[in-house]
Amino acid sequence: MPLAKVTPAPAPASMSTDAESEAAPSDSQNERIRSLLVLHFDFVWRSLRRLGVARSSVDDAAQEVFWIAARKLDRIEPGSARAFLFGIAVRLASDVRRRVARSRELSDDALVEAAIDPHADVEVLVDQKRARDLLDVVLETLPLELRTVLMLSEGECLTMAEIASLLGIPSGTVASRLRRAREAFETKVEQLLDAHRAKESAR
């Protein structure tokens, strides 16, 4: 069961809020920040979403990633912007999950009920909006290290070499994590579908 497409990221909001008291960035810094937003906002938004940030919080979290990056422009080496932003996104997603209550308080069973149409072909559901709810349930069960490589491989279509470079780990480690992630993903999907079918047959 391949990962469903993620909802396209909304356009970034204007980043003119709390930092007005800080020193204004130079024109060249402003241009670099704009470039980061244009090139990487969608990637950061999708990454945060699949790293477990609730849909209601992901816009603010994405903006915060770029605020953090704007304060650390001197640390971003040429060619490493995507990896730098992803590192911030991973840490921020962990913080957001701890401090922000998830907008959905439904149980796995309730989400599966909402995600699965008993009259539809399961394969067709991958392309439907409701299937993303099921996807989120499954991804939430995976350890962060497995969820990350699965998201980058299946959701972002990166090669193992690209993932290794992005995460700063050996390609062999990526391959091992990806294999385990796919196995865990498939197992969880089957468990949820079996539970749903059993519930349907008992009615």
C-alpha positions as CSV (number, residue, x, y, z in Angstrom):
1,M,0.0,0.0,0.0
2,P,1.9,3.1,-1.2
3,L,1.8,6.4,0.7
4,A,-1.1,8.6,-0.2
5,K,-0.3,12.1,-1.6
6,V,0.0,14.8,1.0
7,T,-2.3,17.8,0.7
8,P,-0.4,20.5,-1.1
9,A,1.1,23.0,1.3
10,P,-0.6,26.5,1.4
11,A,1.4,29.5,0.4
12,P,3.6,30.8,3.2
13,A,2.2,33.6,5.3
14,S,4.0,36.9,5.6
15,M,6.7,36.5,8.2
16,S,6.4,39.9,9.9
17,T,5.5,39.3,13.5
18,D,7.3,39.0,16.8
19,A,10.9,39.6,15.6
20,E,10.4,43.3,14.9
21,S,12.4,44.1,17.9
22,E,15.4,42.3,16.5
23,A,17.9,43.9,14.1
24,A,16.5,44.2,10.6
25,P,18.2,41.8,8.2
26,S,20.1,43.2,5.3
27,D,18.8,43.1,1.7
28,S,21.0,40.1,0.9
29,Q,19.7,38.3,3.9
30,N,16.1,39.1,3.0
31,E,16.8,37.8,-0.5
32,R,18.3,34.6,0.9
33,I,15.3,34.1,3.2
34,R,12.9,34.6,0.3
35,S,14.9,32.1,-1.7
36,L,14.6,29.5,1.1
37,L,10.9,30.0,1.3
38,V,10.3,29.7,-2.4
39,L,12.5,26.6,-2.8
40,H,11.8,24.7,0.3
41,F,8.5,25.8,1.9
42,D,6.4,22.9,0.4
43,F,9.0,20.4,1.5
44,V,9.2,21.7,5.0
45,W,5.3,21.8,5.3
46,R,4.9,18.2,4.1
47,S,7.7,17.1,6.3
48,L,6.2,18.6,9.4
49,R,2.8,17.1,8.6
50,R,4.2,13.6,8.2
51,L,6.4,14.0,11.3
52,G,3.1,14.2,13.3
53,V,2.3,17.9,13.5
54,A,-1.4,18.3,13.5
55,R,-3.0,19.9,10.4
56,S,-4.2,22.8,12.6
57,S,-0.7,23.6,13.7
58,V,1.4,22.8,10.6
59,D,1.2,26.3,9.0
60,D,2.5,28.0,12.2
61,A,5.2,25.3,12.6
62,A,6.4,25.7,9.0
63,Q,6.7,29.5,9.5
64,E,8.6,28.9,12.8
65,V,11.1,26.7,10.9
66,F,12.0,29.6,8.6
67,W,12.1,32.0,11.5
68,I,14.7,29.8,13.1
69,A,16.6,29.4,9.9
70,A,16.6,33.2,9.4
71,R,18.4,33.6,12.7
72,K,21.0,31.0,11.7
73,L,21.7,32.0,8.0
74,D,25.4,32.1,8.6
75,R,25.4,28.4,9.6
76,I,23.7,27.2,6.4
77,E,26.5,26.0,4.0
78,P,25.9,26.2,0.2
79,G,24.0,23.2,-1.0
80,S,22.9,22.2,2.5
81,A,19.8,24.3,3.0
82,R,17.3,21.5,2.6
83,A,19.1,19.3,5.1
84,F,19.5,22.2,7.5
85,L,15.7,23.0,7.3
86,F,14.8,19.4,7.7
87,G,16.9,19.1,10.8
88,I,15.0,22.1,12.3
89,A,11.7,20.6,11.2
90,V,12.4,17.2,12.9
91,R,13.3,18.9,16.2
92,L,10.4,21.4,16.0
93,A,7.9,18.6,15.2
94,S,8.9,16.8,18.3
95,D,8.4,20.0,20.4
96,V,5.1,20.8,18.8
97,R,3.8,17.3,19.5
98,R,4.6,17.7,23.1
99,R,3.2,21.2,23.6
100,V,0.2,21.2,21.3
101,A,-2.8,18.9,21.8
102,R,-3.7,17.1,18.6
103,S,-6.8,18.6,17.0
104,R,-8.3,15.1,16.5
105,E,-9.2,13.2,19.6
106,L,-10.5,10.2,17.7
107,S,-9.3,6.7,18.4
108,D,-7.7,4.5,15.8
109,D,-10.9,2.6,15.3
110,A,-12.9,5.8,14.8
111,L,-10.4,7.1,12.3
112,V,-10.5,3.8,10.4
113,E,-14.2,3.9,10.3
114,A,-14.0,7.4,8.8
115,A,-11.3,6.5,6.4
116,I,-12.7,3.3,4.9
117,D,-15.8,3.0,2.7
118,P,-16.9,-0.6,2.9
119,H,-18.3,-0.3,-0.6
120,A,-15.1,0.9,-2.2
121,D,-12.1,-0.9,-3.4
122,V,-9.3,-0.6,-0.8
123,E,-6.7,0.3,-3.5
124,V,-8.9,3.2,-4.7
125,L,-8.9,4.6,-1.3
126,V,-5.2,5.5,-1.6
127,D,-6.3,8.4,-3.9
128,Q,-9.1,9.6,-1.7
129,K,-9.0,12.3,1.0
130,R,-10.2,10.0,3.7
131,A,-7.4,7.6,3.1
132,R,-5.0,10.2,4.4
133,D,-6.6,9.8,7.8
134,L,-5.8,6.1,7.8
135,L,-2.3,7.0,6.6
136,D,-1.8,9.3,9.5
137,V,-2.9,6.7,12.0
138,V,-0.4,4.2,10.6
139,L,2.5,6.7,10.5
140,E,1.9,7.6,14.1
141,T,2.6,4.0,15.1
142,L,6.1,4.0,13.6
143,P,9.2,5.1,15.5
144,L,10.4,8.5,14.3
145,E,13.5,7.1,12.6
146,L,11.4,4.7,10.5
147,R,8.7,7.2,9.8
148,T,11.3,9.7,8.6
149,V,12.9,7.4,6.0
150,L,9.5,6.1,4.8
151,M,8.2,9.7,4.4
152,L,11.3,10.8,2.5
153,S,11.3,7.7,0.2
154,E,7.6,7.2,-0.5
155,G,6.3,10.7,0.1
156,E,9.2,12.8,-1.3
157,C,10.5,10.2,-3.8
158,L,14.1,10.6,-2.7
159,T,16.7,8.0,-3.5
160,M,18.5,6.2,-0.7
161,A,21.6,8.2,-1.4
162,E,19.7,11.4,-1.2
163,I,18.1,10.3,2.1
164,A,21.5,9.3,3.5
165,S,22.9,12.7,2.6
166,L,19.9,14.6,4.0
167,L,20.0,12.7,7.3
168,G,23.8,12.3,7.6
169,I,23.7,8.5,7.9
170,P,25.2,5.7,5.8
171,S,23.2,4.4,2.9
172,G,23.1,0.9,4.5
173,T,21.4,2.4,7.5
174,V,18.8,4.0,5.3
175,A,18.2,0.7,3.5
176,S,17.7,-1.1,6.7
177,R,15.4,1.4,8.2
178,L,13.4,1.6,5.0
179,R,12.9,-2.1,4.9
180,R,11.8,-2.2,8.5
181,A,9.5,0.8,8.0
182,R,7.8,-0.8,5.0
183,E,7.3,-4.0,6.9
184,A,5.9,-2.2,9.9
185,F,3.7,-0.1,7.7
186,E,2.2,-3.0,5.8
187,T,1.6,-5.0,9.1
188,K,-0.2,-2.1,10.7
189,V,-2.4,-1.5,7.7
190,E,-3.4,-5.2,7.6
191,Q,-4.1,-5.2,11.3
192,L,-6.4,-2.1,10.9
193,L,-8.1,-3.5,7.9
194,D,-8.6,-6.9,9.5
195,A,-10.1,-5.3,12.6
196,H,-12.4,-3.2,10.4
197,R,-13.5,-6.2,8.4
198,A,-14.2,-8.2,11.5
199,K,-16.3,-5.4,12.9
200,E,-18.2,-5.2,9.6
201,S,-18.9,-8.9,9.6
202,A,-20.1,-8.9,13.2
203,R,-22.8,-6.3,12.4
